Amino acid sequence: MSTSDFERNCKQLRKKYNFESTEDFMNDLSDLFVKSIGQGEDFSLELMDYCLKSDSVEDKDIERLSDMVDLFHLDYNNDYNRLALEDWVFIKDLVNVWALEMDMDTVTYIMQQVVDSGAFD
């Protein structure tokens, strides 16, 4: 699923639930994110939990999730996507833990983005 599909589906979900972050909304959003990111469920949910800083989902949260979808589709663009240094540190640590269960092309691409961001110590 492309990022534009992900964003469109998120907008539809938000309208369906009247822009309220109900339990059903969060379950549907989780299912959508797991499907969109193309990684294992546990990995994807851990990443989603990190991205959602509160129980109330706002537009900025959807943008952050979309940036993650771009990254895991090997289509991250520094001019368009805006992950912060702390995000890159989290991604680096998360991918390090799950790397053996991931596609090596994906791991290589993401770690190159981590290095480019300056988050690799």
Backbone hydrogen bonds, N-H to C=O, Kabsch-Sander energy under -0.5 kcal/mol:
donor,donor_aa,acceptor,acceptor_aa,energy
6,F,2,S,-2.4
7,E,3,T,-3.0
8,R,4,S,-2.4
9,N,5,D,-2.7
10,C,6,F,-2.3
11,K,7,E,-2.3
12,Q,8,R,-2.1
13,L,9,N,-2.3
14,R,10,C,-2.7
15,K,11,K,-2.2
16,K,12,Q,-2.6
17,Y,13,L,-2.1
18,N,15,K,-1.8
19,F,14,R,-3.9
20,E,17,Y,-1.8
22,T,20,E,-1.6
26,M,22,T,-2.6
27,N,23,E,-2.3
28,D,24,D,-2.5
29,L,25,F,-3.0
30,S,26,M,-2.5
31,D,27,N,-2.3
32,L,28,D,-2.4
33,F,29,L,-2.7
34,V,30,S,-2.7
35,K,31,D,-2.2
36,S,32,L,-2.4
37,I,33,F,-2.7
38,G,34,V,-1.2
44,S,40,G,-2.7
45,L,41,E,-2.8
46,E,42,D,-2.0
47,L,43,F,-2.2
48,M,44,S,-2.5
49,D,45,L,-2.7
50,Y,46,E,-1.7
51,C,47,L,-2.0
52,L,48,M,-2.2
53,K,51,C,-1.0
57,V,55,D,-0.7
61,D,58,E,-0.7
62,I,58,E,-1.7
63,E,59,D,-2.4
64,R,60,K,-1.9
65,L,61,D,-2.4
66,S,62,I,-2.5
67,D,63,E,-2.3
68,M,64,R,-1.8
69,V,65,L,-2.1
70,D,66,S,-2.6
71,L,67,D,-2.3
72,F,68,M,-2.5
73,H,69,V,-1.0
73,H,70,D,-0.7
74,L,71,L,-1.5
75,D,70,D,-2.9
80,Y,77,N,-1.3
81,N,77,N,-3.4
87,D,84,A,-0.5
88,W,84,A,-1.9
89,V,85,L,-2.2
90,F,86,E,-2.0
91,I,87,D,-2.9
92,K,88,W,-2.7
93,D,89,V,-2.2
94,L,90,F,-2.9
95,V,91,I,-3.0
96,N,92,K,-2.1
97,V,93,D,-1.6
98,W,94,L,-1.9
99,A,95,V,-1.5
101,E,98,W,-2.1
102,M,99,A,-1.6
107,V,103,D,-2.3
108,T,104,M,-2.7
109,Y,105,D,-2.4
110,I,106,T,-2.7
111,M,107,V,-2.7
112,Q,108,T,-2.0
113,Q,109,Y,-2.0
114,V,110,I,-2.3
115,V,111,M,-2.4
116,D,112,Q,-2.5
117,S,113,Q,-1.7
118,G,114,V,-0.7
118,G,115,V,-1.2
119,A,114,V,-1.7
121,D,119,A,-0.7
